């Protein structure tokens, strides 16, 4: 849950003459019990005077160049406010209007940067989630920022004995029967569905951002990729778009071609019970162009649907074999409770095509955990916010 919103000062608060829209937005944050703070390279005395003259409530916390002893984008501005507020980093958002100071200050501190496009001081921005108007900021924090854990509709976590890493697989939405058709339209057919004044594709993306952030996942990621399509040389356009935007928001590195489908794989929906994880291992490889760049990196792999987990398990195995430090798999939606855990019985090279047989890979289905509380938040809070 978001408990503190840090503002950069003048532009994001509309000083010295804040608009009625900014005043309303600040009042809404107060009703949400979100405290405000200011992080500025300017003088605290001058900022306080400007806020008083504007008739705004005084923010709860200030971090300035004078008190921190450094200039933005140092993360110490955020850390100072965090210490005063007594909150976790993933309970803070940073509202700014400049890449070089505000966005990088937030990113360096591992908090969510929000881009105040309504600011009169707004400069072209590469990072952060865009916020078009003050009302949109309050709406975003009310809709996506008020959830408590659990943050994912399904999770699976277990120690992998042969790689000495944690198998970490998650799904945004666990129970999705009421949404399956919409999810297929967006994720499989690459179309969109209108919901109120927005689209289902946009809602899914913002939910992805909020859950990765509130759940503390994105703070421990270096690379973000989308799992390839089933045809050779293809990607899932929506997931590639999501991974690229998510990466830019947090200044992580997207790698659209880190995993390469070198040979067509059977389309899962046409296989039914004949599906085999061997089909994934034998049609996928890790791009050898990134052999040095993946070493010791923490990778997040996005997929659309996961059933037995063959795709995400293949990605996990391949990336770890290529030298990654950790791999987290995140699907948008989950079928069944199980995840396929593998043990590979022979030496292999993830950078070249492989020809595994069934005797080379042992597969065990193990149960994960559905989290109805997380799904209920999506159904009862997020979707109604747009239908209403």
VEXDRENPA-141364 format. One record per residue (C-alpha): residue number from 0; z, y, x; residue in three letters. Coordinates in Angstrom, 2 decimals. Last residue first. Layout:
// residues N
PT pos       w       v       u code
PT NUM       Z       Y       X  ALA
...
END
This chain:
// residues 388
PT pos       w       v       u code
PT 387  -12.77    3.11  -18.17  UNK
PT 386  -15.16    0.54  -16.74  UNK
PT 385  -14.73    1.97  -13.25  UNK
PT 384  -10.93    1.89  -12.99  UNK
PT 383  -10.99   -1.26  -15.13  UNK
PT 382  -12.65   -3.14  -12.21  UNK
PT 381  -10.02   -2.13   -9.67  UNK
PT 380   -6.78   -2.51  -11.58  UNK
PT 379   -6.77   -5.60  -13.81  UNK
PT 378   -9.51   -7.77  -12.31  UNK
PT 377   -9.07   -6.88   -8.64  UNK
PT 376   -5.29   -6.78   -8.92  UNK
PT 375   -5.32  -10.12  -10.72  UNK
PT 374   -7.32  -11.66   -7.88  UNK
PT 373   -4.64  -10.69   -5.36  UNK
PT 372   -1.83  -12.05   -7.54  UNK
PT 371   -3.81  -15.25   -8.17  UNK
PT 370   -3.61  -16.20   -4.46  UNK
PT 369   -5.44  -19.50   -3.93  UNK
PT 368   -4.20  -21.39   -0.90  UNK
PT 367   -6.18  -23.64    1.44  UNK
PT 366   -6.54  -27.39    1.31  UNK
PT 365   -7.93  -29.51    4.13  UNK
PT 364  -11.24  -31.36    4.22  UNK
PT 363  -11.61  -33.27    7.49  UNK
PT 362  -14.86  -33.43    9.43  UNK
PT 361  -15.52  -35.40   12.62  UNK
PT 360  -18.61  -34.24   14.50  UNK
PT 359  -20.62  -36.35   16.96  UNK
PT 358  -20.91  -39.47   14.76  UNK
PT 357  -22.77  -37.48   12.10  UNK
PT 356  -25.50  -36.58   14.56  UNK
PT 355  -25.83  -33.37   16.52  UNK
PT 354  -29.18  -32.13   17.75  UNK
PT 353  -28.51  -28.73   19.31  UNK
PT 352  -30.62  -25.60   19.71  UNK
PT 351  -29.49  -23.50   22.69  UNK
PT 350  -26.74  -20.92   23.22  UNK
PT 349  -23.96  -23.05   21.68  UNK
PT 348  -24.13  -25.62   24.50  UNK
PT 347  -22.60  -29.04   23.85  UNK
PT 346  -20.18  -31.63   25.23  UNK
PT 345  -19.24  -34.43   22.86  UNK
PT 344  -16.71  -35.30   20.17  UNK
PT 343  -16.58  -32.14   18.09  UNK
PT 342  -13.58  -31.90   15.77  UNK
PT 341  -14.11  -30.08   12.51  UNK
PT 340  -12.00  -28.60    9.71  UNK
PT 339  -13.77  -28.33    6.36  UNK
PT 338  -11.96  -25.95    4.02  UNK
PT 337  -10.65  -26.94    0.61  UNK
PT 336   -9.65  -25.04   -2.51  UNK
PT 335  -12.94  -25.20   -4.39  UNK
PT 334  -15.46  -22.32   -4.62  UNK
PT 333  -14.57  -19.09   -2.86  UNK
PT 332  -15.93  -15.52   -3.05  UNK
PT 331  -16.68  -12.65   -0.67  UNK
PT 330  -16.32  -14.85    2.38  UNK
PT 329  -14.30  -13.94    5.45  UNK
PT 328  -14.21  -16.03    8.62  UNK
PT 327  -11.98  -14.98   11.49  UNK
PT 326  -12.96  -15.91   15.04  UNK
PT 325  -10.81  -15.61   18.16  UNK
PT 324  -11.18  -15.15   21.92  UNK
PT 323  -14.96  -15.56   21.90  UNK
PT 322  -16.39  -17.61   24.76  UNK
PT 321  -19.58  -19.21   23.45  UNK
PT 320  -17.65  -22.31   22.32  UNK
PT 319  -15.46  -19.97   20.28  UNK
PT 318  -18.56  -18.43   18.71  UNK
PT 317  -20.12  -21.79   17.88  UNK
PT 316  -16.98  -23.34   16.43  UNK
PT 315  -16.13  -20.40   14.22  UNK
PT 314  -19.71  -19.96   13.02  UNK
PT 313  -19.91  -23.64   12.11  UNK
PT 312  -16.59  -23.42   10.27  UNK
PT 311  -17.81  -20.34    8.42  UNK
PT 310  -20.98  -22.06    7.30  UNK
PT 309  -19.40  -25.41    6.40  UNK
PT 308  -16.54  -23.87    4.41  UNK
PT 307  -16.37  -26.49    1.66  UNK
PT 306  -17.46  -23.92   -0.91  UNK
PT 305  -17.90  -20.50    0.67  UNK
PT 304  -19.84  -17.71   -0.99  UNK
PT 303  -21.20  -14.54    0.63  UNK
PT 302  -20.35  -14.77    4.33  UNK
PT 301  -18.83  -12.29    6.78  UNK
PT 300  -17.84  -13.27   10.32  UNK
PT 299  -15.12  -11.25   12.09  UNK
PT 298  -15.04  -11.67   15.88  UNK
PT 297  -12.32  -11.06   18.47  UNK
PT 296  -13.98  -10.73   21.89  UNK
PT 295  -12.85  -12.67   24.97  UNK
PT 294  -16.47  -13.29   26.06  UNK
PT 293  -18.96  -12.04   23.47  UNK
PT 292  -20.70   -9.51   25.70  UNK
PT 291  -21.54  -11.89   28.54  UNK
PT 290  -23.60  -14.36   26.51  UNK
PT 289  -24.97  -11.65   24.23  UNK
PT 288  -28.66  -12.17   25.03  UNK
PT 287  -28.00  -15.91   24.63  UNK
PT 286  -27.93  -15.45   20.83  UNK
PT 285  -25.49  -18.03   19.51  UNK
PT 284  -27.26  -20.93   17.83  UNK
PT 283  -27.92  -22.28   14.34  UNK
PT 282  -30.14  -24.97   12.84  UNK
PT 281  -28.40  -28.11   14.14  UNK
PT 280  -24.84  -26.92   13.49  UNK
PT 279  -25.61  -25.88    9.92  UNK
PT 278  -27.42  -29.06    8.89  UNK
PT 277  -24.66  -31.09   10.56  UNK
PT 276  -22.20  -29.52    8.12  UNK
PT 275  -23.72  -31.74    5.46  UNK
PT 274  -24.71  -31.09    1.88  UNK
PT 273  -25.86  -34.17    0.00  UNK
PT 272  -23.37  -33.54   -2.84  UNK
PT 271  -25.51  -30.68   -4.11  UNK
PT 270  -28.46  -30.09   -1.82  UNK
PT 269  -30.46  -27.54   -3.81  UNK
PT 268  -27.64  -24.97   -3.98  UNK
PT 267  -27.11  -25.29   -0.24  UNK
PT 266  -30.64  -24.32    0.78  UNK
PT 265  -31.59  -26.73    3.55  UNK
PT 264  -31.57  -25.02    6.94  UNK
PT 263  -34.71  -23.48    8.39  UNK
PT 262  -34.75  -23.49   12.19  UNK
PT 261  -33.61  -20.89   14.76  UNK
PT 260  -30.98  -19.29   12.53  UNK
PT 259  -29.43  -16.84   14.98  UNK
PT 258  -25.78  -15.79   15.30  UNK
PT 257  -25.33  -12.61   17.34  UNK
PT 256  -28.32  -11.06   15.58  UNK
PT 255  -26.69   -8.43   13.37  UNK
PT 254  -24.16   -7.49   16.01  UNK
PT 253  -21.93   -4.72   14.65  UNK
PT 252  -19.56   -3.11   17.14  UNK
PT 251  -16.30   -1.60   15.99  UNK
PT 250  -16.02    2.14   15.48  UNK
PT 249  -13.75    1.64   12.44  UNK
PT 248  -16.09    3.01    9.79  UNK
PT 247  -19.12    2.10   11.86  UNK
PT 246  -18.14   -1.58   11.84  UNK
PT 245  -17.54   -1.62    8.08  UNK
PT 244  -20.91    0.03    7.54  UNK
PT 243  -22.70   -2.51    9.73  UNK
PT 242  -20.88   -5.50    8.25  UNK
PT 241  -21.54   -4.37    4.68  UNK
PT 240  -25.24   -3.72    5.36  UNK
PT 239  -25.57   -7.09    7.06  UNK
PT 238  -23.77   -8.67    4.10  UNK
PT 237  -26.21   -7.05    1.68  UNK
PT 236  -29.28   -7.96    3.74  UNK
PT 235  -28.30  -11.60    4.23  UNK
PT 234  -30.14  -12.39    7.44  UNK
PT 233  -33.35  -14.23    8.25  UNK
PT 232  -34.86  -15.61   11.47  UNK
PT 231  -35.12  -19.17   10.20  UNK
PT 230  -34.33  -19.52    6.50  UNK
PT 229  -30.76  -20.28    5.38  UNK
PT 228  -29.61  -16.67    5.75  UNK
PT 227  -27.49  -15.70    8.72  UNK
PT 226  -23.68  -15.15    8.64  UNK
PT 225  -22.88  -11.45    8.89  UNK
PT 224  -21.29   -9.97   11.99  UNK
PT 223  -18.35   -7.78   13.00  UNK
PT 222  -17.19   -7.47   16.61  UNK
PT 221  -13.91   -6.22   18.09  UNK
PT 220  -11.36   -7.19   15.43  UNK
PT 219   -7.55   -6.99   15.40  UNK
PT 218   -7.15   -3.75   13.41  UNK
PT 217   -9.62   -5.07   10.84  UNK
PT 216   -7.23   -7.78    9.65  UNK
PT 215   -4.06   -5.81    8.89  UNK
PT 214   -4.11   -6.87    5.23  UNK
PT 213   -4.28   -3.23    4.13  UNK
PT 212   -7.37   -2.69    6.28  UNK
PT 211   -9.37   -5.84    5.60  UNK
PT 210   -8.38   -5.62    1.94  UNK
PT 209   -9.35   -1.95    1.63  UNK
PT 208  -12.69   -2.32    3.40  UNK
PT 207  -13.76   -5.40    1.42  UNK
PT 206  -12.67   -3.76   -1.83  UNK
PT 205  -14.77   -0.75   -0.91  UNK
PT 204  -17.75   -3.01   -0.32  UNK
PT 203  -17.27   -5.03   -3.49  UNK
PT 202  -17.05   -1.85   -5.57  UNK
PT 201  -20.25   -0.48   -4.01  UNK
PT 200  -22.18   -3.68   -4.77  UNK
PT 199  -20.81   -3.71   -8.32  UNK
PT 198  -22.31   -0.29   -8.91  UNK
PT 197  -20.90    3.12   -9.86  UNK
PT 196  -20.62    5.34  -12.91  UNK
PT 195  -19.55    2.50  -15.21  UNK
PT 194  -20.54   -0.78  -13.61  UNK
PT 193  -24.25   -1.07  -12.79  UNK
PT 192  -25.29   -4.36  -11.23  UNK
PT 191  -27.23   -4.63   -8.00  UNK
PT 190  -29.95   -6.85   -6.58  UNK
PT 189  -29.95   -8.93   -3.40  UNK
PT 188  -30.60  -12.13   -5.38  UNK
PT 187  -27.88  -14.06   -3.54  UNK
PT 186  -25.15  -11.48   -2.93  UNK
PT 185  -25.65   -8.97   -5.74  UNK
PT 184  -26.99  -11.19   -8.53  UNK
PT 183  -24.84  -14.11   -7.40  UNK
PT 182  -21.70  -11.97   -7.57  UNK
PT 181  -22.62  -10.70  -11.00  UNK
PT 180  -23.16  -14.25  -12.28  UNK
PT 179  -19.91  -15.48  -10.71  UNK
PT 178  -17.77  -12.66  -12.10  UNK
PT 177  -15.79  -14.31  -14.90  UNK
PT 176  -15.60  -17.58  -12.94  UNK
PT 175  -14.30  -15.74   -9.87  UNK
PT 174  -10.98  -17.34   -8.96  UNK
PT 173  -10.64  -16.79   -5.21  UNK
PT 172  -11.98  -13.31   -4.54  UNK
PT 171  -11.85  -11.70   -1.10  UNK
PT 170  -12.06  -15.06    0.65  UNK
PT 169  -10.29  -16.01    3.86  UNK
PT 168  -10.60  -18.31    6.87  UNK
PT 167   -8.34  -18.17    9.94  UNK
PT 166   -8.35  -21.30   12.12  UNK
PT 165   -5.86  -20.32   14.80  UNK
PT 164   -6.75  -21.00   18.43  UNK
PT 163   -5.89  -23.72   20.96  UNK
PT 162   -9.54  -24.87   20.91  UNK
PT 161   -8.66  -28.60   20.69  UNK
PT 160   -5.58  -28.19   18.50  UNK
PT 159   -6.91  -25.77   15.91  UNK
PT 158   -3.76  -24.26   14.39  UNK
PT 157   -4.04  -23.73   10.65  UNK
PT 156   -4.72  -20.90    8.24  UNK
PT 155   -6.62  -20.97    4.97  UNK
PT 154   -6.66  -18.12    2.49  UNK
PT 153   -7.88  -17.43   -1.04  UNK
PT 152   -7.84  -14.33   -3.24  UNK
PT 151   -7.07  -12.06   -0.31  UNK
PT 150   -4.67   -9.13   -0.17  UNK
PT 149   -1.35  -10.86   -0.81  UNK
PT 148    0.18   -8.35   -0.46  UNK
PT 147    0.75   -4.99   -2.15  UNK
PT 146   -1.97   -2.91   -3.79  UNK
PT 145   -1.84    0.85   -4.30  UNK
PT 144   -4.61    1.99   -1.96  UNK
PT 143   -7.75    0.71   -3.65  UNK
PT 142   -7.70    2.34   -7.08  UNK
PT 141   -5.19    5.17   -6.73  UNK
PT 140   -6.24    5.88   -3.14  UNK
PT 139   -9.92    6.01   -4.09  UNK
PT 138   -9.31    8.14   -7.19  UNK
PT 137   -7.22   10.64   -5.23  UNK
PT 136   -9.94   10.95   -2.58  UNK
PT 135  -12.72   11.08   -5.17  UNK
PT 134  -10.99   14.00   -6.88  UNK
PT 133  -11.10   15.96   -3.62  UNK
PT 132  -14.88   15.57   -3.36  UNK
PT 131  -17.49   13.49   -1.51  UNK
PT 130  -15.19   11.17    0.43  UNK
PT 129  -17.21    9.31    3.09  UNK
PT 128  -15.53    6.31    4.74  UNK
PT 127  -15.10    6.88    8.46  UNK
PT 126  -17.46    7.21   11.40  UNK
PT 125  -20.80    8.87   12.07  UNK
PT 124  -20.08   12.34   10.76  UNK
PT 123  -22.18   15.48   10.62  UNK
PT 122  -19.74   18.41   10.53  UNK
PT 121  -17.51   19.50    7.65  UNK
PT 120  -15.70   22.80    8.15  UNK
PT 119  -16.13   23.73    4.48  UNK
PT 118  -14.50   20.41    3.65  UNK
PT 117  -15.92   18.51    0.64  UNK
PT 116  -17.34   15.80    2.90  UNK
PT 115  -13.78   14.80    3.74  UNK
PT 114  -14.45   11.65    5.79  UNK
PT 113  -11.68    9.07    5.46  UNK
PT 112  -10.47    7.34    8.63  UNK
PT 111   -8.37    4.17    8.13  UNK
PT 110   -5.72    3.69   10.81  UNK
PT 109   -6.06    1.86   14.13  UNK
PT 108   -4.53    4.69   16.25  UNK
PT 107   -7.72    5.16   18.26  UNK
PT 106   -9.67    4.98   14.99  UNK
PT 105   -7.58    7.72   13.39  UNK
PT 104   -7.81   10.06   16.39  UNK
PT 103  -11.49    9.14   16.70  UNK
PT 102  -12.13   10.23   13.13  UNK
PT 101  -10.12   13.45   13.45  UNK
PT 100  -11.05   14.88   16.83  UNK
PT  99  -14.58   14.01   17.92  UNK
PT  98  -15.76   12.91   14.49  UNK
PT  97  -14.72   16.01   12.53  UNK
PT  96  -13.81   16.44    8.87  UNK
PT  95  -10.56   14.55    8.47  UNK
PT  94   -8.43   12.54    6.05  UNK
PT  93   -6.32    9.93    7.88  UNK
PT  92   -4.93    6.99    5.93  UNK
PT  91   -1.52    5.40    6.51  UNK
PT  90    0.09    2.20    5.18  UNK
PT  89   -1.91    0.10    7.68  UNK
PT  88    0.00    1.84   10.47  UNK
PT  87    3.33    0.65    9.10  UNK
PT  86    5.83    3.17    7.74  UNK
PT  85    8.97    4.94    8.99  UNK
PT  84    7.72    8.40    8.04  UNK
PT  83    8.83   10.10   11.26  UNK
PT  82    7.62    7.22   13.42  UNK
PT  81    4.26    7.05   11.65  UNK
PT  80    3.85   10.80   12.03  UNK
PT  79    4.33   10.52   15.79  UNK
PT  78    2.05    7.48   15.97  UNK
PT  77   -0.69    9.37   14.13  UNK
PT  76   -0.60   12.33   16.51  UNK
PT  75   -0.10    9.93   19.43  UNK
PT  74   -3.55    8.45   18.71  UNK
PT  73   -5.06   11.11   21.00  UNK
PT  72   -8.22   12.49   19.42  UNK
PT  71   -6.69   15.06   19.33  UNK
PT  70   -4.82   17.07   21.94  UNK
PT  69   -1.62   16.17   23.79  UNK
PT  68    1.97   17.41   24.05  UNK
PT  67    2.87   15.88   20.70  UNK
PT  66    4.94   18.82   19.44  UNK
PT  65    2.70   21.63   20.71  UNK
PT  64   -0.54   19.80   20.01  UNK
PT  63    0.64   19.33   16.46  UNK
PT  62    2.21   16.57   14.39  UNK
PT  61    3.64   17.66   11.05  UNK
PT  60    5.41   15.69    8.33  UNK
PT  59    6.44   16.07    4.69  UNK
PT  58    3.64   18.45    3.78  UNK
PT  57    4.79   21.78    2.24  UNK
PT  56    3.78   22.12   -1.39  UNK
PT  55    0.86   24.52   -1.73  UNK
PT  54    1.13   28.19   -2.66  UNK
PT  53   -1.71   29.29   -0.37  UNK
PT  52    0.61   31.66    1.48  UNK
PT  51    3.02   28.79    2.13  UNK
PT  50    0.23   26.56    3.44  UNK
PT  49   -1.06   29.32    5.73  UNK
PT  48    2.43   30.04    7.06  UNK
PT  47    3.03   26.34    7.72  UNK
PT  46   -0.28   26.11    9.57  UNK
PT  45    0.52   29.16   11.70  UNK
PT  44    3.97   27.87   12.63  UNK
PT  43    2.57   24.41   13.39  UNK
PT  42    0.07   25.94   15.82  UNK
PT  41   -3.31   24.26   16.13  UNK
PT  40   -4.40   20.89   17.50  UNK
PT  39   -3.58   19.50   14.09  UNK
PT  38   -2.17   16.45   12.35  UNK
PT  37   -0.77   17.35    8.92  UNK
PT  36    1.21   15.05    6.64  UNK
PT  35    1.23   14.15    2.96  UNK
PT  34    3.46   11.65    1.18  UNK
PT  33    1.90    9.22   -1.28  UNK
PT  32    4.27    8.68   -4.20  UNK
PT  31    1.26    8.21   -6.54  UNK
PT  30    2.40   11.28   -8.48  UNK
PT  29    2.39   13.24   -5.21  UNK
PT  28   -1.14   12.06   -4.49  UNK
PT  27   -2.18   13.36   -7.92  UNK
PT  26   -0.65   16.77   -7.21  UNK
PT  25   -2.56   16.92   -3.93  UNK
PT  24   -5.81   16.14   -5.76  UNK
PT  23   -5.14   18.81   -8.39  UNK
PT  22   -4.58   21.44   -5.72  UNK
PT  21   -7.75   20.33   -3.93  UNK
PT  20   -9.77   20.62   -7.15  UNK
PT  19   -8.26   24.04   -7.91  UNK
PT  18   -9.70   25.18   -4.61  UNK
PT  17   -7.62   25.87   -1.52  UNK
PT  16   -7.77   29.43   -0.17  UNK
PT  15   -6.50   29.55    3.44  UNK
PT  14   -6.99   26.65    3.71  UNK
PT  13   -9.12   24.09    1.90  UNK
PT  12   -6.73   21.21    2.61  UNK
PT  11   -9.42   19.17    4.39  UNK
PT  10  -10.71   22.22    6.21  UNK
PT   9   -7.47   23.83    7.37  UNK
PT   8   -5.24   20.91    8.36  UNK
PT   7   -6.38   17.54    9.67  UNK
PT   6   -4.81   15.76    6.72  UNK
PT   5   -2.64   12.63    7.02  UNK
PT   4   -2.12   10.59    3.86  UNK
PT   3    1.09    8.52    3.85  UNK
PT   2    2.24    5.61    1.66  UNK
PT   1   -0.88    3.48    1.27  UNK
PT   0    0.00    0.00    0.00  UNK
END
